[in-house]
Amino acid sequence: MKTLLLNKDEVGRLISMKEVIAAVEEAFVAFSGGQVDQPDYIGIHLPPPRGEIDFKLGYYQANEVISMKASSGGFPDNPAAYGLPTNMGTILLFDGRTCALTCVMDGSLITGLRTGAAGAVSVKALARKNAKTVTSIGTGIQARLQIRAINEVMTIEEIHAWDNHPATLAQYKADIEREFGIPVVMAASKEGAVRRADILVTTTRGKGTLVEAGWVKPGTHIVAIGTDQQGKQELDPAIFRNAKIVNDSIAQCVTKGETWHPLNVRIITQEDIHGEIGEILAGKKPGRENDDEITIFDSTGMAIQDNTTASRIYRNALETGVGTFFEFFSQPAGRQHA
Amino acid sequence: MKTLLLNKDEVGRLISMKEVIAAVEEAFVAFSGGQVDQPDYIGIHLPPPRGEIDFKLGYYQANEVISMKASSGGFPDNPAAYGLPTNMGTILLFDGRTCALTCVMDGSLITGLRTGAAGAVSVKALARKNAKTVTSIGTGIQARLQIRAINEVMTIEEIHAWDNHPATLAQYKADIEREFGIPVVMAASKEGAVRRADILVTTTRGKGTLVEAGWVKPGTHIVAIGTDQQGKQELDPAIFRNAKIVNDSIAQCVTKGETWHPLNVRIITQEDIHGEIGEILAGKKPGRENDDEITIFDSTGMAIQDNTTASRIYRNALETGVGTFFEFFSQPAGRQHA
């Protein structure tokens, strides 16, 4: 049995952002259509200052792929003490028909890519067709990937960016303008940036309200990325009061997403959630219905996004002959011992 | 960062049964000593006739190794339709200090080896010092591995074996006599075989009482292997009434081991469990105290046994230069993107 090995450089070269967006759309439709088995993830918390390692498992029934992503994060001593990144990842793919291990690939790029793509998928489904400006609260790696992905699905005329570290903000402006040629305005205030947004993207590690309800103009589409566990928060819960609320997974968002906060303070009930993005993509529920409504996409991230993205990378590798095969066993079937 | 890849043949050559036994002893002591983090396992059940794939995670704090074993089983169509075994496995090892992926090895041998070794560890701790005969109820792969392991810790003079398939039983006799030179008596009845046991090993996929209480003579040590989930059973619950009951993990055995059955019918309460094998190995609790007591070791299997066994294989590979290194990424730390 041959298993394909893909290193990080190969993974990065094997997929375009357009393909990641298509893979994430497929993931959302499959999930909301009941074609996905995603058990709760398991993990180990290491003693401080170390972070954690999580294992996320997903089975996509329609294409018979089982994926397992091991991802570690929050190891501040790794670079200096060990010459290693603070975050690492590995993805295993198994053929669901046999459970043979078909692929082991570096997984450090995929979480960022599929999360960026999720924002773009929501922009296609929920932003105004005449949207021109994106406001980015947060200027880290995921903020850049959001721009990279959204830039594939619309023409961004201007970006208003805010960060509480001026040097980081200036670097973001320089990088985005060089890479995409989109002018970036370094916002003097969060409020000013939010008021200019057609699309508002939040990608911070926030632990409280960063965006107040009064700042959000009618017609804004909000891509809420940063909150994927209890204790994180970016939006004033009051923003949810009259907004069209869309989740990647309702089950996840109501327990650990941005959507948990307005539920917790009883600004909304679960019945006020419009639906899952996959239902909109499948045509089962409407997306944006007029130019005045505020739409919110709450992204918590799902194993099935890793699954469809990694599957596309694997298929592209086979088609283009990229990667290294390794035989974990060679014994003919029926002659196994022990 | 370099990751060591080990195929099945290499795994098989890299460790002796003596080393597996030592690794499993270490695992039991570490577990009962609170040095282990083993979250509940997660898995996917495939549609019939396919089986399942499980992911078992363990962190051994003292030696800073995190292990994840993916193991699939119950795919009857694999050999004919795909030329693959019905059961497969893969083990990942991570350095707990950084969460770097240090090793990917075939995992199809390790479950069998560490389960066999568990029986031998219990024989050292709980069987009579003058034990000579082993009775084997079940004659499959695990029954053979029990003999291979127990043969490392005592001199077996005779084996009484029972199986309800005469051809399987004859093959077991031929294989064991050839490999170990130990005479095997093909039992005419289960009762007769059990009555002759100094050590009774049960390794069936039984779903009811296979061994009756009246057959078990004083001084017998029972190695109960087959029951590792609800619905499986091998022993008459009445055997537990006056026996010294030892578990690998009390938490697991009382919910899905052989020990669940006498608890369920109230023949015993949890207070009647003598302790965990790791407590006995660590000298915190006595093992066998006289030649008349019946001792029962209930083995449900733990991720930490995979962890310490795979760690020993990995260390042996590094020391002897066996295996293939693969670089999943080569970028210097601090220059990671996305």
Chai-1 contact restraints between the chains, C-beta under 6 A:
chainA,res_idxA,chainB,res_idxB,connection_type,confidence,min_distance_angstrom,max_distance_angstrom,comment,restraint_id
A,L5,B,F326,contact,1.0,0.0,6.0,A-B,restraint_1
A,N7,B,F328,contact,1.0,0.0,6.0,A-B,restraint_2
A,K8,B,F329,contact,1.0,0.0,6.0,A-B,restraint_3
A,D37,B,I44,contact,1.0,0.0,6.0,A-B,restraint_4
A,P39,B,I42,contact,1.0,0.0,6.0,A-B,restraint_5
A,I42,B,P39,contact,1.0,0.0,6.0,A-B,restraint_6
A,I42,B,I42,contact,1.0,0.0,6.0,A-B,restraint_7
A,I42,B,L57,contact,1.0,0.0,6.0,A-B,restraint_8
A,I44,B,D37,contact,1.0,0.0,6.0,A-B,restraint_9
A,I44,B,Y59,contact,1.0,0.0,6.0,A-B,restraint_10
A,I44,B,I66,contact,1.0,0.0,6.0,A-B,restraint_11
A,I53,B,C99,contact,1.0,0.0,6.0,A-B,restraint_12
A,L57,B,I42,contact,1.0,0.0,6.0,A-B,restraint_13
A,Y59,B,I44,contact,1.0,0.0,6.0,A-B,restraint_14
A,I66,B,I44,contact,1.0,0.0,6.0,A-B,restraint_15
A,S72,B,C99,contact,1.0,0.0,6.0,A-B,restraint_16
A,F75,B,T98,contact,1.0,0.0,6.0,A-B,restraint_17
A,N78,B,T98,contact,1.0,0.0,6.0,A-B,restraint_18
A,P79,B,A333,contact,1.0,0.0,6.0,A-B,restraint_19
A,P79,B,G334,contact,1.0,0.0,6.0,A-B,restraint_20
A,Y82,B,T98,contact,1.0,0.0,6.0,A-B,restraint_21
A,G83,B,A333,contact,1.0,0.0,6.0,A-B,restraint_22
A,L84,B,T98,contact,1.0,0.0,6.0,A-B,restraint_23
A,L84,B,A100,contact,1.0,0.0,6.0,A-B,restraint_24
A,L84,B,A333,contact,1.0,0.0,6.0,A-B,restraint_25
A,P85,B,A333,contact,1.0,0.0,6.0,A-B,restraint_26
A,P85,B,Q336,contact,1.0,0.0,6.0,A-B,restraint_27
A,M88,B,C99,contact,1.0,0.0,6.0,A-B,restraint_28
A,T90,B,L101,contact,1.0,0.0,6.0,A-B,restraint_29
A,T98,B,F75,contact,1.0,0.0,6.0,A-B,restraint_30
A,T98,B,N78,contact,1.0,0.0,6.0,A-B,restraint_31
A,T98,B,Y82,contact,1.0,0.0,6.0,A-B,restraint_32
A,T98,B,L84,contact,1.0,0.0,6.0,A-B,restraint_33
A,C99,B,I53,contact,1.0,0.0,6.0,A-B,restraint_34
A,C99,B,S72,contact,1.0,0.0,6.0,A-B,restraint_35
A,C99,B,M88,contact,1.0,0.0,6.0,A-B,restraint_36
A,A100,B,L84,contact,1.0,0.0,6.0,A-B,restraint_37
A,L101,B,T90,contact,1.0,0.0,6.0,A-B,restraint_38
A,D106,B,F328,contact,1.0,0.0,6.0,A-B,restraint_39
A,D106,B,F329,contact,1.0,0.0,6.0,A-B,restraint_40
A,L109,B,A338,contact,1.0,0.0,6.0,A-B,restraint_41
A,G112,B,A338,contact,1.0,0.0,6.0,A-B,restraint_42
A,I141,B,A338,contact,1.0,0.0,6.0,A-B,restraint_43
A,F326,B,L5,contact,1.0,0.0,6.0,A-B,restraint_44
A,F328,B,N7,contact,1.0,0.0,6.0,A-B,restraint_45
A,F328,B,D106,contact,1.0,0.0,6.0,A-B,restraint_46
A,F329,B,K8,contact,1.0,0.0,6.0,A-B,restraint_47
A,F329,B,D106,contact,1.0,0.0,6.0,A-B,restraint_48
A,A333,B,P79,contact,1.0,0.0,6.0,A-B,restraint_49
A,A333,B,G83,contact,1.0,0.0,6.0,A-B,restraint_50
A,A333,B,L84,contact,1.0,0.0,6.0,A-B,restraint_51
A,A333,B,P85,contact,1.0,0.0,6.0,A-B,restraint_52
A,G334,B,P79,contact,1.0,0.0,6.0,A-B,restraint_53
A,Q336,B,P85,contact,1.0,0.0,6.0,A-B,restraint_54
A,A338,B,L109,contact,1.0,0.0,6.0,A-B,restraint_55
A,A338,B,G112,contact,1.0,0.0,6.0,A-B,restraint_56
A,A338,B,I141,contact,1.0,0.0,6.0,A-B,restraint_57
